[in-house]
Amino acid sequence: MPIHIHIEKDNKTAKFEIFPTFLIKSRKFNASEIREIRSLVDENSGLIKNKWNEYFNN
């Protein structure tokens, strides 16, 4: 299973794959919100990978 993250806010959802970072799907986030989320995911990709491995490899 590729490393990915789910984002939820109110009734909006998005899912990003991490390496490389790309949007898999989104519901109700607008384009500027998606750009901001993608930037945050890029900036934190190392942390996301570490937490993924802690959760799924333990």
Buried (B, 14 or more C-beta within 10 A) or exposed (E): EEBBBEBEEEEBBBBBBBEEBEBEEBEEBEEEBBEEBBEBBEEBBEEBEEEBEEEEEE
